[in-house]
Amino acid sequence: MRDKTPINEDGQWHGHWEIYYDNGQLELKGLFVHNKRHGFHERYRTDGKLIWKGHRVNNEPFGFFEYNSVFGKLTRYYAQ
């Protein structure tokens, strides 16, 4: 189920997307520009817990990313 599905004239993901699991929980939200992740994104597990959040530029991580794992919260910096 997709709550927001902006597509440009070329059929590419373009704009703010929110994608949900079948159980209704948010899976991913973020901005896409011509099919590439760009800007702030968040990804969640099926139980609603945050997996990671951070910025992307042309699909690649950029700047600080925060990950939640079995080892606790991890922060990583990505440079272009």
C-alpha positions as CSV (number, residue, x, y, z in Angstrom):
1,M,0.0,0.0,0.0
2,R,1.4,3.4,-0.9
3,D,0.0,6.5,0.7
4,K,1.7,9.0,-1.6
5,T,3.0,8.0,-5.0
6,P,4.2,11.0,-7.0
7,I,5.4,10.0,-10.4
8,N,6.8,12.4,-13.0
9,E,5.9,12.4,-16.7
10,D,8.7,9.8,-17.4
11,G,7.2,7.3,-14.9
12,Q,10.0,8.0,-12.4
13,W,9.6,8.4,-8.6
14,H,9.7,12.1,-8.1
15,G,8.6,13.9,-4.9
16,H,7.9,12.8,-1.4
17,W,7.1,9.1,-1.0
18,E,5.7,7.2,1.9
19,I,5.7,3.4,1.5
20,Y,3.8,1.1,3.9
21,Y,4.1,-2.6,4.9
22,D,1.0,-4.8,4.4
23,N,0.3,-4.4,8.2
24,G,-0.1,-0.6,7.8
25,Q,3.2,0.3,9.4
26,L,5.4,2.9,7.6
27,E,8.4,1.3,5.8
28,L,10.1,4.2,4.1
29,K,9.6,7.9,3.7
30,G,11.7,10.4,1.8
31,L,12.2,12.5,-1.2
32,F,13.0,11.1,-4.6
33,V,14.3,13.1,-7.6
34,H,14.1,11.3,-11.0
35,N,14.1,7.8,-9.4
36,K,17.0,8.6,-7.0
37,R,16.8,9.2,-3.2
38,H,17.7,12.7,-2.4
39,G,17.3,14.5,0.9
40,F,16.3,13.1,4.3
41,H,15.1,9.5,4.4
42,E,13.9,7.1,7.2
43,R,13.4,3.3,7.0
44,Y,11.4,1.3,9.6
45,R,10.9,-2.3,10.5
46,T,7.5,-4.0,10.3
47,D,7.0,-3.3,14.0
48,G,7.5,0.4,13.5
49,K,11.0,0.7,15.0
50,L,13.4,2.9,13.1
51,I,16.2,1.0,11.2
52,W,18.1,4.0,9.9
53,K,17.7,7.7,9.1
54,G,19.9,10.1,7.2
55,H,20.4,12.2,4.1
56,R,21.1,11.0,0.6
57,V,22.4,12.8,-2.5
58,N,21.8,11.0,-5.9
59,N,21.0,7.8,-4.0
60,E,24.2,7.8,-2.0
61,P,24.4,8.3,1.8
62,F,25.8,11.8,2.7
63,G,26.6,13.3,6.0
64,F,25.6,11.6,9.3
65,F,23.5,8.4,9.2
66,E,22.0,6.9,12.3
67,Y,21.4,3.2,12.5
68,N,19.6,1.1,15.1
69,S,20.8,-2.4,15.4
70,V,21.1,-5.3,17.9
71,F,24.3,-3.6,19.0
72,G,22.6,-0.3,19.8
73,K,22.6,3.1,18.1
74,L,25.4,3.6,15.6
75,T,26.2,6.9,13.8
76,R,28.3,7.0,10.7
77,Y,29.5,9.9,8.5
78,Y,29.5,9.6,4.7
79,A,31.5,12.0,2.6
80,Q,30.9,12.5,-1.2
